[in-house]
Amino acid sequence: MKLSEVKTQLKNLEVLNFQLENGTPVPEHFHVTEVGVISKHFIDCGGVVRNEKVANFQLWDANDFDHRLKPQKLLNIIALSEQKLGMEDLEVEVEYQADTIGKYDLGFNGKNFVLQSKETNCLASDKCGIPQEKLKVSLKNLTTENSCTPGSGCC
């Protein structure tokens, strides 16, 4: 989800909630302790130099049980980050404490923002010798339309 999409959703919300993909809510007394830009400059395993940038939100579950972050307050924090940091309309990544700090993509289910699991991947699979995944086709689903039948002389 891009930052512009987050801002659009925030403008339409009365209550700001986050949840994990499995439906577990982030406690409603969470804090957004950081809004920023993370840049990553690296070389992949195929030797290609890459640059990535994401907008980053850090959620923190404190024992401040009376705290409730309002959508407008987060919009104000984002606006300040855009002004002071020159934050662009980037994909949003969320950091949230699990067993260790977890990084999540961000989605929206119509009511809540959803922390979506991220996965690692090889960016140079053609150079590493990793085979492309083969398309699994069930033979029972193949159609015989426009195909040769025994004895038809088409092949």
DSSP file (Angstrom, degrees, kcal/mol; ACC not computed):
  #  RESIDUE AA STRUCTURE BP1 BP2  ACC     N-H-->O    O-->H-N    N-H-->O    O-->H-N    TCO  KAPPA ALPHA  PHI   PSI    X-CA   Y-CA   Z-CA
    1    1 A M              0   0    0      0, 0.0    91,-2.6     0, 0.0   105,-0.1   0.000 360.0 360.0 360.0 130.5    0.0    0.0    0.0
    2    2 A K  B >>  -A   91   0A   0     89,-0.2     4,-1.8     1,-0.1     3,-0.5  -0.417 360.0-111.2 -80.5 158.9    1.4    3.4   -1.0
    3    3 A L  H 3> S+     0   0    0     87,-2.1     4,-2.4     1,-0.2     5,-0.2   0.867 117.9  57.4 -57.6 -39.5    1.5    6.3    1.4
    4    4 A S  H 3> S+     0   0    0      1,-0.2     4,-2.0     2,-0.2    -1,-0.2   0.870 105.8  50.4 -61.3 -36.4   -1.2    8.2   -0.7
    5    5 A E  H <> S+     0   0    0     -3,-0.5     4,-2.3     2,-0.2    -1,-0.2   0.884 108.5  52.0 -68.8 -38.5   -3.5    5.2   -0.2
    6    6 A V  H  X S+     0   0    0     -4,-1.8     4,-2.7     1,-0.2    -2,-0.2   0.938 110.1  49.0 -60.8 -46.6   -2.9    5.2    3.6
    7    7 A K  H  X S+     0   0    0     -4,-2.4     4,-1.8     1,-0.2    -2,-0.2   0.892 109.6  51.9 -63.2 -39.6   -3.7    9.0    3.7
    8    8 A T  H  X S+     0   0    0     -4,-2.0     4,-0.6     1,-0.2    -1,-0.2   0.929 112.3  45.5 -61.7 -44.9   -6.9    8.4    1.7
    9    9 A Q  H >< S+     0   0    0     -4,-2.3     3,-1.0     1,-0.2     4,-0.4   0.898 109.2  55.5 -66.1 -39.8   -8.1    5.7    4.1
   10   10 A L  H >< S+     0   0    0     -4,-2.7     3,-1.2     1,-0.3    -1,-0.2   0.869 101.1  58.6 -61.1 -36.2   -7.2    7.8    7.2
   11   11 A K  H 3< S+     0   0    0     -4,-1.8    -1,-0.3     1,-0.2    -2,-0.2   0.743 108.7  46.1 -65.0 -22.3   -9.4   10.6    6.0
   12   12 A N  T << S+     0   0    0     -3,-1.0     2,-0.3    -4,-0.6    -1,-0.2   0.396  97.0  92.3-100.9   1.4  -12.4    8.3    5.9
   13   13 A L    <   -     0   0    0     -3,-1.2    59,-0.1    -4,-0.4     3,-0.1  -0.740  45.7-173.7-101.9 144.9  -11.8    6.7    9.4
   14   14 A E  S    S+     0   0    0     -2,-0.3     2,-0.4     1,-0.3    -1,-0.1   0.696  84.1  35.3 -95.9 -29.8  -13.2    7.7   12.7
   15   15 A V  S    S-     0   0    0     96,-0.1     2,-0.6    55,-0.1    -1,-0.3  -0.977  76.0-139.6-128.8 138.3  -11.1    5.1   14.6
   16   16 A L        +     0   0    0     53,-0.5     2,-0.4    -2,-0.4    53,-0.2  -0.877  31.7 164.3-103.5 115.4   -7.6    3.9   13.8
   17   17 A N        -     0   0    0     -2,-0.6    96,-2.6    94,-0.3     2,-0.3  -0.974  19.0-165.4-131.2 145.7   -6.9    0.2   14.2
   18   18 A F  E     +b  113   0B   0      8,-0.4     8,-2.7    -2,-0.4     2,-0.3  -0.931  12.2 178.5-121.5 150.5   -4.2   -2.2   13.0
   19   19 A Q  E     -bC 114  25B   0     94,-2.0    96,-3.3    -2,-0.3     2,-0.1  -0.982  29.0-110.6-146.6 158.7   -4.4   -5.9   13.0
   20   20 A L  E >   -b  115   0B   0      4,-3.3     3,-2.1    -2,-0.3    96,-0.1  -0.420  42.5-101.1 -80.6 165.2   -2.3   -8.9   12.0
   21   21 A E  T 3  S+     0   0    0     94,-1.1    -1,-0.1     1,-0.3    95,-0.1   0.821 122.2  59.6 -57.2 -33.0   -3.3  -11.0    9.0
   22   22 A N  T 3  S-     0   0    0      2,-0.1    -1,-0.3     1,-0.1    -2,-0.0   0.433 123.9-102.7 -79.2   3.5   -4.7  -13.7   11.3
   23   23 A G  S <  S+     0   0    0     -3,-2.1    -2,-0.1     1,-0.3    -1,-0.1   0.282  74.4 143.0  96.4 -10.7   -7.1  -11.1   12.7
   24   24 A T        -     0   0    0     -5,-0.1    -4,-3.3     1,-0.1    -1,-0.3  -0.484  48.4-130.3 -64.8 122.4   -5.2  -10.5   16.0
   25   25 A P  B     -C   19   0B   0      0, 0.0    -6,-0.3     0, 0.0    -1,-0.1  -0.461   8.0-121.9 -76.9 146.1   -5.6   -6.8   16.8
   26   26 A V        -     0   0    0     -8,-2.7    -8,-0.4    -2,-0.1     4,-0.1  -0.741  54.4 -90.8 -73.3 130.8   -2.7   -4.5   17.6
   27   27 A P    >   -     0   0    0      0, 0.0     3,-1.6     0, 0.0    -1,-0.1  -0.154  33.2-124.9 -49.8 137.3   -3.7   -3.2   21.0
   28   28 A E  T 3  S+     0   0    0      1,-0.3    41,-0.4    40,-0.1   -12,-0.1   0.598 106.4  66.0 -66.0 -10.0   -5.8    0.0   20.6
   29   29 A H  T 3  S+     0   0    0     39,-0.1    33,-0.5    33,-0.1    -1,-0.3   0.131  76.1 136.5 -95.7  21.4   -3.4    1.9   22.9
   30   30 A F    <   -     0   0    0     -3,-1.6    39,-0.4    31,-0.2     2,-0.3  -0.195  44.3-142.2 -63.9 158.4   -0.5    1.5   20.4
   31   31 A H  E     -D   60   0B   0     29,-3.0    29,-2.8    37,-0.1     2,-0.8  -0.916  10.3-135.2-115.6 147.5    1.8    4.4   19.6
   32   32 A V  E     +D   59   0B   0     -2,-0.3    27,-0.2    27,-0.2     3,-0.1  -0.914  29.4 176.4 -96.9 104.3    3.3    5.3   16.3
   33   33 A T  E     +     0   0B   0     25,-2.0     2,-0.3    -2,-0.8    -1,-0.1   0.660  60.5  24.1 -89.0 -16.8    6.9    6.0   17.4
   34   34 A E  E     +D   58   0B   0     24,-0.9    24,-2.2    -3,-0.1     2,-0.4  -0.995  47.8 178.9-147.7 142.0    8.4    6.6   14.0
   35   35 A V  E     +D   57   0B   0     -2,-0.3     2,-0.3    22,-0.2    22,-0.2  -0.954  41.7 118.1-133.9 121.7    7.3    7.7   10.6
   36   36 A G  E     -D   56   0B   0     20,-2.3    20,-3.2    -2,-0.4     2,-0.4  -0.864  59.9 -83.4-161.3-168.5   10.2    7.9    8.2
   37   37 A V  E     -D   55   0B   0     -2,-0.3     2,-0.5    18,-0.2    18,-0.2  -0.973  29.2-161.0-119.1 129.9   12.0    6.8    5.0
   38   38 A I  E     -D   54   0B   0     16,-2.7    16,-2.1    -2,-0.4     2,-0.4  -0.958   7.2-164.6-112.9 125.3   14.2    3.8    4.9
   39   39 A S  E     -D   53   0B   0     -2,-0.5     2,-0.5    14,-0.2    14,-0.2  -0.891   2.4-167.1-109.1 138.6   16.7    3.5    2.1
   40   40 A K  E     -D   52   0B   0     12,-3.1    12,-2.6    -2,-0.4     2,-0.5  -0.983   5.1-176.9-129.0 120.1   18.4    0.3    1.2
   41   41 A H  E     +D   51   0B   0     -2,-0.5     2,-0.3    10,-0.2    10,-0.2  -0.973  28.6 140.7-117.9 115.6   21.4    0.3   -1.1
   42   42 A F  E     -D   50   0B   0      8,-2.3     8,-3.6    -2,-0.5     2,-0.5  -0.913  49.9-117.0-151.1 169.8   22.7   -3.3   -1.8
   43   43 A I  E     -D   49   0B   0     -2,-0.3     6,-0.2     6,-0.3    -2,-0.0  -0.975  31.9-139.3-114.1 128.0   24.1   -5.8   -4.3
   44   44 A D    >   -     0   0    0      4,-2.5     3,-2.3    -2,-0.5    78,-0.1  -0.256  35.3 -92.8 -79.1 175.7   21.9   -8.9   -4.9
   45   45 A C  T 3  S+     0   0    0      1,-0.3    -1,-0.1     2,-0.1    77,-0.0   0.595 126.0  59.1 -68.7  -9.6   23.5  -12.4   -5.3
   46   46 A G  T 3  S-     0   0    0      2,-0.1    -1,-0.3    82,-0.0    -2,-0.0   0.396 120.9-105.9 -95.5   1.6   23.7  -11.8   -9.0
   47   47 A G  S <  S+     0   0    0     -3,-2.3     2,-0.5     1,-0.3    -2,-0.1   0.552  72.6 141.6  88.8   8.7   25.9   -8.8   -8.6
   48   48 A V        -     0   0    0      1,-0.0    -4,-2.5     0, 0.0     2,-0.4  -0.728  49.3-132.6 -88.0 128.7   23.3   -6.2   -9.5
   49   49 A V  E     -D   43   0B   0     -2,-0.5     2,-0.3    -6,-0.2    -6,-0.3  -0.647  32.3-174.8 -78.7 132.7   23.4   -3.0   -7.5
   50   50 A R  E     -D   42   0B   0     -8,-3.6    -8,-2.3    -2,-0.4     2,-0.4  -0.927  19.7-158.6-131.5 153.5   19.9   -2.1   -6.2
   51   51 A N  E     +D   41   0B   0     -2,-0.3     2,-0.4   -10,-0.2   -10,-0.2  -1.000  13.8 178.4-129.6 132.4   18.3    0.8   -4.4
   52   52 A E  E     -D   40   0B   0    -12,-2.6   -12,-3.1    -2,-0.4     2,-0.4  -0.988   5.2-173.0-131.7 144.4   15.0    0.5   -2.5
   53   53 A K  E     +D   39   0B   0     -2,-0.4    38,-0.4   -14,-0.2     2,-0.3  -0.999   6.3 176.1-135.2 138.7   13.1    3.1   -0.4
   54   54 A V  E     -D   38   0B   0    -16,-2.1   -16,-2.7    -2,-0.4     2,-0.4  -0.979  33.6-117.8-135.7 150.8   10.0    2.6    1.7
   55   55 A A  E     -De  37  92B   0     36,-2.6    38,-3.1    -2,-0.3     2,-0.4  -0.732  40.1-151.3 -79.5 139.0    8.0    4.8    4.0
   56   56 A N  E     -De  36  93B   0    -20,-3.2   -20,-2.3    -2,-0.4     2,-0.4  -0.955  19.7-173.6-124.8 131.6    8.2    3.3    7.5
   57   57 A F  E     -De  35  94B   0     36,-2.3    38,-3.0    -2,-0.4     2,-0.6  -0.971  11.8-156.0-114.4 135.8    5.8    3.3   10.4
   58   58 A Q  E     -De  34  95B   0    -24,-2.2   -25,-2.0    -2,-0.4   -24,-0.9  -0.963   7.7-159.9-112.7 121.8    6.9    1.9   13.7
   59   59 A L  E     -De  32  96B   0     36,-2.9    38,-0.6    -2,-0.6     2,-0.4  -0.818   6.8-168.6 -99.4 138.6    4.1    0.7   16.0
   60   60 A W  E     -D   31   0B   0    -29,-2.8   -29,-3.0    -2,-0.4     2,-1.0  -0.994  16.5-147.7-132.2 129.9    4.8    0.3   19.7
   61   61 A D        +     0   0    0     -2,-0.4   -31,-0.2   -31,-0.2     2,-0.1  -0.822  30.9 176.1 -97.1  99.3    2.5   -1.3   22.3
   62   62 A A        -     0   0    0     -2,-1.0   -33,-0.1   -33,-0.5     5,-0.0  -0.374  44.9-110.8 -95.1 176.2    3.1    0.6   25.5
   63   63 A N  S    S+     0   0    0     -2,-0.1     2,-1.3     1,-0.1     3,-0.1   0.043  83.4 115.4 -95.3  26.5    1.5    0.2   28.8
   64   64 A D    >   +     0   0    0    -35,-0.3     3,-1.9     1,-0.2    -2,-0.2  -0.677  42.1 176.5 -92.0  77.8   -0.2    3.5   28.3
   65   65 A F  T 3  S+     0   0    0     -2,-1.3    -1,-0.2     1,-0.3   -35,-0.1   0.609  70.7  58.8 -68.5 -13.7   -3.7    2.1   28.3
   66   66 A D  T 3  S+     0   0    0     -3,-0.1     2,-0.3   -37,-0.1    -1,-0.3   0.493  81.5 108.3 -91.2  -3.7   -5.5    5.4   28.0
   67   67 A H    <   +     0   0    0     -3,-1.9     2,-0.3   -38,-0.2    -5,-0.0  -0.570  39.8 172.6 -78.2 132.8   -3.7    6.3   24.7
   68   68 A R        -     0   0    0     -2,-0.3     2,-0.5   -39,-0.1   -39,-0.1  -0.905  22.4-145.7-140.6 111.4   -5.7    6.3   21.5
   69   69 A L        -     0   0    0    -41,-0.4   -53,-0.5   -39,-0.4   -39,-0.1  -0.645  17.5-145.3 -78.9 125.3   -4.2    7.6   18.3
   70   70 A K     >  -     0   0    0     -2,-0.5     4,-1.7   -55,-0.1     3,-0.4  -0.598  19.9-117.2 -89.1 150.8   -6.7    9.3   16.1
   71   71 A P  H  > S+     0   0    0      0, 0.0     4,-2.2     0, 0.0     5,-0.1   0.882 114.9  53.8 -53.9 -41.6   -6.6    9.1   12.3
   72   72 A Q  H  > S+     0   0    0      1,-0.2     4,-2.2     2,-0.2     5,-0.1   0.866 104.8  54.5 -64.6 -35.7   -6.1   12.9   12.0
   73   73 A K  H  > S+     0   0    0     -3,-0.4     4,-2.0     2,-0.2    -1,-0.2   0.908 109.1  47.3 -64.1 -42.1   -3.2   12.8   14.3
   74   74 A L  H  X S+     0   0    0     -4,-1.7     4,-2.6     2,-0.2    -2,-0.2   0.887 109.6  54.0 -67.2 -37.4   -1.4   10.2   12.2
   75   75 A L  H  X S+     0   0    0     -4,-2.2     4,-2.5     1,-0.2    -2,-0.2   0.905 108.4  50.0 -59.2 -40.9   -2.2   12.3    9.1
   76   76 A N  H  X S+     0   0    0     -4,-2.2     4,-2.2     2,-0.2    -2,-0.2   0.890 110.2  49.3 -64.5 -40.3   -0.5   15.2   10.8
   77   77 A I  H  X S+     0   0    0     -4,-2.0     4,-2.1     2,-0.2    -2,-0.2   0.912 112.0  48.7 -65.5 -42.3    2.5   13.1   11.6
   78   78 A I  H  X S+     0   0    0     -4,-2.6     4,-2.6     2,-0.2    -2,-0.2   0.920 110.2  51.3 -63.0 -44.1    2.7   12.0    8.0
   79   79 A A  H  X S+     0   0    0     -4,-2.5     4,-2.2     1,-0.2    -2,-0.2   0.902 110.0  49.2 -60.9 -41.3    2.4   15.6    6.7
   80   80 A L  H  X S+     0   0    0     -4,-2.2     4,-3.2     2,-0.2     5,-0.3   0.896 110.9  50.4 -64.5 -39.8    5.2   16.6    9.0
   81   81 A S  H  X S+     0   0    0     -4,-2.1     4,-2.3     2,-0.2     6,-1.0   0.888 109.9  50.1 -65.0 -39.7    7.3   13.7    7.7
   82   82 A E  H  X S+     0   0    0     -4,-2.6     4,-0.9     4,-0.2    -2,-0.2   0.909 116.4  42.6 -63.2 -41.5    6.6   14.7    4.1
   83   83 A Q  H  < S+     0   0    0     -4,-2.2    -2,-0.2    -5,-0.2    -1,-0.2   0.951 124.0  32.8 -70.3 -51.0    7.6   18.3    4.8
   84   84 A K  H  < S+     0   0    0     -4,-3.2    -3,-0.2     1,-0.2    -2,-0.2   0.824 130.8  31.4 -80.3 -32.9   10.7   17.7    6.9
   85   85 A L  H  < S-     0   0    0     -4,-2.3    -3,-0.2    -5,-0.3    -1,-0.2   0.516  98.6-122.8-104.1  -7.2   12.0   14.5    5.3
   86   86 A G     <  -     0   0    0     -4,-0.9    -4,-0.2    -5,-0.4    -3,-0.2   0.849  41.5-169.5  66.0  32.7   10.8   15.1    1.7
   87   87 A M        -     0   0    0     -6,-1.0    -1,-0.2    -9,-0.1     2,-0.1  -0.347   3.9-152.3 -62.4 129.5    8.9   11.8    2.0
   88   88 A E        -     0   0    0     -3,-0.1     2,-1.9    -2,-0.1   -85,-0.1  -0.277  37.4 -78.3 -91.4-179.7    7.6   10.6   -1.4
   89   89 A D  S    S+     0   0    0    -86,-0.1     2,-0.2    -2,-0.1    -1,-0.1  -0.587  75.7 159.2 -81.4  79.3    4.6    8.5   -2.2
   90   90 A L        -     0   0    0     -2,-1.9   -87,-2.1     1,-0.1     2,-0.1  -0.515  49.8 -86.9-100.9 164.8    6.4    5.2   -1.3
   91   91 A E  B     -A    2   0A   0    -38,-0.4   -36,-2.6   -89,-0.2     2,-0.5  -0.485  50.2-122.2 -64.4 143.7    5.2    1.8   -0.4
   92   92 A V  E     -e   55   0B   0    -91,-2.6    14,-0.7   -38,-0.2     2,-0.4  -0.797  26.3-172.0 -98.3 131.6    4.6    1.6    3.4
   93   93 A E  E     -eF  56 105B   0    -38,-3.1   -36,-2.3    -2,-0.5     2,-0.5  -0.953  11.1-150.8-116.8 140.3    6.4   -0.9    5.6
   94   94 A V  E     -eF  57 104B   0     10,-2.9    10,-2.6    -2,-0.4     2,-0.5  -0.942   2.7-153.5-117.2 131.9    5.4   -1.3    9.2
   95   95 A E  E     +eF  58 103B   0    -38,-3.0   -36,-2.9    -2,-0.5     2,-0.3  -0.881  23.5 168.4 -98.6 133.1    7.7   -2.4   12.0
   96   96 A Y  E     -eF  59 102B   0      6,-2.2     6,-3.0    -2,-0.5     2,-0.4  -0.993  37.0-107.9-147.8 139.4    5.9   -4.1   14.9
   97   97 A Q  E     + F   0 101B   0    -38,-0.6     4,-0.2    -2,-0.3     2,-0.1  -0.514  51.5 141.8 -73.0 122.2    7.3   -6.0   17.9
   98   98 A A  S    S-     0   0    0      2,-2.6     3,-0.1    -2,-0.4    -1,-0.1  -0.010  86.2 -36.9-119.6-126.3    6.7   -9.8   17.8
   99   99 A D  S    S-     0   0    0     -2,-0.1     2,-0.3     1,-0.1    -2,-0.1   0.848 141.3  -6.1 -66.7 -31.8    9.4  -12.1   19.1
  100  100 A T  S    S-     0   0    0     -4,-0.2    -2,-2.6     0, 0.0     2,-0.4  -0.807 114.1 -55.4-141.7-177.4   11.7   -9.6   17.6
  101  101 A I  E     -F   97   0B   0     -2,-0.3     2,-0.3    -4,-0.2    -4,-0.2  -0.532  61.2-156.9 -68.3 121.8   11.0   -6.5   15.4
  102  102 A G  E     -F   96   0B   0     -6,-3.0    -6,-2.2    -2,-0.4     2,-0.5  -0.755   6.9-143.2 -99.6 147.9    8.9   -7.7   12.5
  103  103 A K  E     -F   95   0B   0     -2,-0.3    15,-0.6    -8,-0.2     2,-0.3  -0.938  24.7-179.6-110.8 132.9    8.6   -6.0    9.2
  104  104 A Y  E     -FG  94 117B   0    -10,-2.6   -10,-2.9    -2,-0.5    13,-0.2  -0.940  28.2-126.1-131.6 148.9    5.2   -6.1    7.5
  105  105 A D  E     -FG  93 116B   0     11,-2.6    11,-2.8    -2,-0.3     2,-0.5  -0.473  37.8-121.0 -77.6 166.3    3.6   -4.8    4.3
  106  106 A L  E     + G   0 115B   0    -14,-0.7     2,-0.2     9,-0.2     9,-0.2  -0.949  36.0 163.9-120.5 133.0    0.5   -2.8    4.9
  107  107 A G  E     - G   0 114B   0      7,-2.4     7,-2.4    -2,-0.5     2,-0.3  -0.718  25.9-134.1-128.6-178.4   -3.0   -3.5    3.6
  108  108 A F  E     - G   0 113B   0      5,-0.3     5,-0.2    -2,-0.2   -90,-0.0  -0.986   6.8-166.1-144.3 131.9   -6.5   -2.4    4.4
  109  109 A N        -     0   0    0      3,-2.3     4,-0.1    -2,-0.3    -1,-0.0   0.181  62.1 -88.6-104.4  16.9   -9.6   -4.6    4.8
  110  110 A G  S    S+     0   0    0      2,-0.2     3,-0.1     1,-0.1    -2,-0.0   0.158 122.6  31.7  97.7 -18.3  -12.3   -1.8    4.6
  111  111 A K  S    S+     0   0    0      1,-0.4     2,-0.3   -98,-0.0   -94,-0.3   0.571 118.7  31.8-133.7 -44.2  -12.1   -1.2    8.4
  112  112 A N  S    S-     0   0    0    -96,-0.1    -3,-2.3   -94,-0.0    -1,-0.4  -0.869  74.9-112.6-123.1 152.4   -8.6   -1.8    9.7
  113  113 A F  E     -bG  18 108B   0    -96,-2.6   -94,-2.0    -2,-0.3     2,-0.5  -0.684  38.2-144.9 -77.2 139.7   -5.1   -1.5    8.5
  114  114 A V  E     -bG  19 107B   0     -7,-2.4    -7,-2.4    -2,-0.3     2,-0.8  -0.935   7.5-139.5-117.5 125.8   -3.7   -5.0    8.1
  115  115 A L  E     -bG  20 106B   0    -96,-3.3   -94,-1.1    -2,-0.5     2,-0.4  -0.743  28.7-158.7 -81.2 112.3    0.0   -6.0    8.8
  116  116 A Q  E     - G   0 105B   0    -11,-2.8   -11,-2.6    -2,-0.8   -96,-0.0  -0.788  19.0-107.8-102.2 134.6    0.8   -8.4    6.0
  117  117 A S  E     - G   0 104B   0     -2,-0.4     2,-0.3   -13,-0.2   -13,-0.1  -0.232  30.3-147.5 -58.8 142.5    3.6  -10.9    6.2
  118  118 A K        -     0   0    0    -15,-0.6     2,-0.3   -13,-0.0   -15,-0.1  -0.792   9.2-156.6-107.7 155.1    6.6  -10.3    4.1
  119  119 A E        -     0   0    0     -2,-0.3     2,-0.1     2,-0.0     0, 0.0  -0.963  16.1-120.2-130.4 150.2    8.8  -13.0    2.5
  120  120 A T        -     0   0    0     -2,-0.3     2,-0.3     2,-0.0     0, 0.0  -0.460  33.8-179.2 -79.8 162.1   12.4  -13.0    1.3
  121  121 A N        -     0   0    0     -2,-0.1     2,-0.5     0, 0.0    -2,-0.0  -0.984  33.5-105.9-158.2 152.7   13.1  -13.9   -2.3
  122  122 A C    >   -     0   0    0     -2,-0.3     3,-0.5     1,-0.1   -78,-0.0  -0.750  23.9-165.4 -82.5 125.5   16.1  -14.2   -4.6
  123  123 A L  T 3  S+     0   0    0     -2,-0.5    -1,-0.1     1,-0.2     3,-0.1   0.540  86.7  42.6 -88.1  -8.0   16.3  -11.2   -6.9
  124  124 A A  T >>  +     0   0    0      1,-0.1     3,-1.7     2,-0.1     4,-1.4  -0.263  64.3 144.8-131.2  46.5   18.7  -12.9   -9.3
  125  125 A S  H <>>S+     0   0    0     -3,-0.5     5,-1.4     1,-0.3     4,-0.8   0.788  71.0  62.0 -60.4 -27.4   17.3  -16.4   -9.6
  126  126 A D  H 345S+     0   0    0      1,-0.2    -1,-0.3     2,-0.2    -2,-0.1   0.778 110.1  40.5 -68.2 -25.1   18.4  -16.6  -13.3
  127  127 A K  H <45S+     0   0    0     -3,-1.7    -2,-0.2     1,-0.1    -1,-0.2   0.659 111.7  55.5 -94.9 -19.1   22.0  -16.2  -12.2
  128  128 A C  H  <5S-     0   0    0     -4,-1.4    -2,-0.2     2,-0.1    -3,-0.1   0.526 108.3-116.5 -92.5  -6.6   21.8  -18.5   -9.1
  129  129 A G  T  <5 +     0   0    0     -4,-0.8    -3,-0.2     1,-0.3    -4,-0.1   0.694  60.4 152.9  79.3  17.8   20.6  -21.5  -11.0
  130  130 A I      < -     0   0    0     -5,-1.4    -1,-0.3    -6,-0.2    -2,-0.1  -0.720  45.9-122.9 -81.8 122.7   17.3  -21.6   -9.2
  131  131 A P        -     0   0    0      0, 0.0     2,-0.1     0, 0.0     3,-0.1  -0.350  23.5-109.5 -68.2 144.4   14.7  -23.2  -11.5
  132  132 A Q        -     0   0    0      1,-0.1     2,-0.2    -2,-0.0     0, 0.0  -0.412  44.4 -95.7 -64.7 146.6   11.6  -21.2  -12.3
  133  133 A E        -     0   0    0     -2,-0.1     2,-0.3     1,-0.1    -1,-0.1  -0.463  41.3-127.6 -65.9 135.2    8.5  -22.7  -10.7
  134  134 A K        -     0   0    0     -2,-0.2     2,-0.4    -3,-0.1    -1,-0.1  -0.639  21.4-110.7 -86.0 141.8    6.7  -24.9  -13.0
  135  135 A L        -     0   0    0     -2,-0.3     2,-0.6     1,-0.1    -1,-0.1  -0.570  29.6-137.9 -70.5 125.4    3.0  -24.4  -13.7
  136  136 A K        -     0   0    0     -2,-0.4     2,-0.5     2,-0.0    -1,-0.1  -0.781  25.0-175.7 -90.1 121.4    1.1  -27.3  -12.2
  137  137 A V        -     0   0    0     -2,-0.6     2,-0.6     5,-0.0     3,-0.0  -0.966  22.6-136.6-121.5 131.2   -1.7  -28.4  -14.5
  138  138 A S    >   -     0   0    0     -2,-0.5     3,-1.7     1,-0.1     4,-0.3  -0.767  11.8-146.4 -84.9 123.4   -4.3  -31.0  -13.7
  139  139 A L  G >  S+     0   0    0     -2,-0.6     3,-1.3     1,-0.3    -1,-0.1   0.802  96.1  64.2 -62.0 -29.0   -4.7  -33.3  -16.7
  140  140 A K  G 3  S+     0   0    0      1,-0.3    -1,-0.3    -3,-0.0    -2,-0.0   0.721  99.0  55.4 -68.4 -18.5   -8.3  -33.8  -16.0
  141  141 A N  G <  S+     0   0    0     -3,-1.7    -1,-0.3     2,-0.1     2,-0.2   0.481  81.8 109.3 -92.1  -2.8   -8.9  -30.1  -16.6
  142  142 A L    <   -     0   0    0     -3,-1.3     2,-0.3    -4,-0.3    -3,-0.0  -0.511  64.8-135.2 -73.0 140.2   -7.4  -30.1  -20.1
  143  143 A T        -     0   0    0     -2,-0.2    -2,-0.1     1,-0.1    -1,-0.1  -0.655   7.5-149.8 -93.9 153.6   -9.9  -29.6  -22.9
  144  144 A T    >   +     0   0    0     -2,-0.3     3,-1.6     3,-0.1    -1,-0.1   0.323  55.1 129.3-101.3   5.5   -9.9  -31.7  -26.0
  145  145 A E  T 3  S+     0   0    0      1,-0.3     3,-0.1     3,-0.0    -2,-0.1  -0.379  80.6   5.9 -60.0 136.4  -11.3  -28.9  -28.0
  146  146 A N  T 3  S+     0   0    0      1,-0.2     2,-0.3    -2,-0.1    -1,-0.3   0.772 106.0 124.2  58.1  30.0   -9.3  -28.3  -31.2
  147  147 A S    <   -     0   0    0     -3,-1.6    -1,-0.2     1,-0.0     2,-0.2  -0.783  67.4 -96.0-116.2 163.6   -7.1  -31.3  -30.5
  148  148 A C        -     0   0    0     -2,-0.3    -1,-0.0    -3,-0.1     3,-0.0  -0.504  31.8-154.4 -76.1 142.2   -6.4  -34.4  -32.6
  149  149 A T    >   -     0   0    0     -2,-0.2     3,-2.3     1,-0.0     5,-0.3  -0.891  37.8 -84.7-112.0 149.3   -8.4  -37.5  -32.0
  150  150 A P  T 3  S+     0   0    0      0, 0.0    -1,-0.0     0, 0.0     0, 0.0  -0.246 115.0  13.1 -53.7 133.8   -7.0  -40.9  -32.9
  151  151 A G  T 3  S+     0   0    0      1,-0.1    -3,-0.0    -3,-0.0     0, 0.0   0.478  91.7 113.6  81.6   3.0   -7.5  -41.8  -36.5
  152  152 A S  S <  S-     0   0    0     -3,-2.3    -1,-0.1     1,-0.0    -4,-0.0   0.683  76.8-130.7 -81.6 -16.2   -8.4  -38.2  -37.5
  153  153 A G  S    S+     0   0    0     -4,-0.3    -1,-0.0     1,-0.0    -5,-0.0   0.598  71.8 121.5  80.3  11.2   -5.3  -37.8  -39.6
  154  154 A C              0   0    0     -5,-0.3    -6,-0.1     1,-0.2    -1,-0.0   0.674 360.0 360.0 -81.4 -15.7   -4.4  -34.4  -38.1
  155  155 A C              0   0    0      0, 0.0    -1,-0.2     0, 0.0    -7,-0.0   0.379 360.0 360.0-137.3 360.0   -1.0  -35.5  -36.8
